[in-house]
Amino acid sequence: MSPERALVTGGAGCIGSALVERLLARGHQVSVLDNLSSGTEAHLAACAGHPRFAFVHGDLLDLELVDALVADVETVYHLAANPDVKLSPDDPTDRDLQQNVLGTYHVLESMRRHGVRRLAFASTSAVYGLNTGQPIPEDHPLRPISLYGASKAGAEALIGAFHHLFGLDAWIFRFANIVGPRVRRYGRTVVGDFIDKLQKDPGRLTILGDGRQAKSYLLVDECLDAMLCAMDRAPAGMQIFNLGCEDALPVRRIADLVVEALGLSQVQYALTGGDGGWPGDVPRFRLDVTRIGQLGWRARFSSEEAVRQSIAALVAGAACRS
């Protein structure tokens, strides 16, 4: 692909910041828009001062700001969203609607106004909801059971409408659980949650649910490999791809891996019970990745190997900070 001007929303997050580095390495000019609600400028430290990089601290709900940034680009990589699948009792129920749906609309409307045709969108496996048949293909009905999943499905529907009405070219990526060294630990992933809990109490680990939840995990670098492969090789139009491994990893096995990495023994597991870990949790999913595989991409690491690498990076990072 020839060099382009790109905007990465959510570019200070764990996936977005790694994507920014990839795009700069490809010779692109890259602007980042991020409100830093979950990302951090520290993730972009390697990009600071780069002549083809600019960071803007702002929110997708600011339509004028979004419009001004989109006006000067050729491709938008839309990764910004409220990342929390869990809904706490005190959380506003419109948070996903505002950040994920309305924010996406602002991106799409700005692209329409300025004739920007190329969009990459970070969606999620949570759009599928509960499924007894595994693996799940891209044409499976969307039946989300969380507000997060519903908002992503709504954003996908908006993208489909803009594609049909205004000729937008879109690549929609439904991610498995993404893990890696920049994934924020606290409250973001089961890996970080377990490390945090065990560092506070090495003898006991509370595991949400029955421990049999089994999901697919994918490293950040492999996720980016798949995204860029699809955008390089898949035709224009509207393309939807599952991104993940071909397997799934049980939560209890993740607990064992974290205990092993921390050098602990005789840890008592306290299971809270229930099929899912929280209301809206999809306890089991494995994605059908045949479609992305037809373009020549396949995950090099299994879910367990990806989680092992993530654990090692997070434990090493925690040791460096102590």
Secondary structure, DSSP 8 states (H G I E B T S, - for coil): ----EEEEETTTSHHHHHHHHHHHHTT-EEEEEE--SS--GGGGTTTTT-TTEEEEE--TT-HHHHHHHHTT-SEEEE--S-------TTS-TTHHIIIIIIHHHHHHHHHHHHT--EEEEEEEGGGS-S-SSSSB-TTS-----SHHHHHHHHHHHHHHHHHHHH--EEEEEEE-EEE-TTS--TTT-HHHHHHHHHHH-TTEEEESBTS--EE-EEEHHHHHHHHHHHHHHS-SSEEEEEES-SS-EEHHHHHHHHHHHTT--S-EEEE-BSSSSSTT---B--B--HHHHTTT---SS-HHHHHHHHHHHHHHHHHHH-
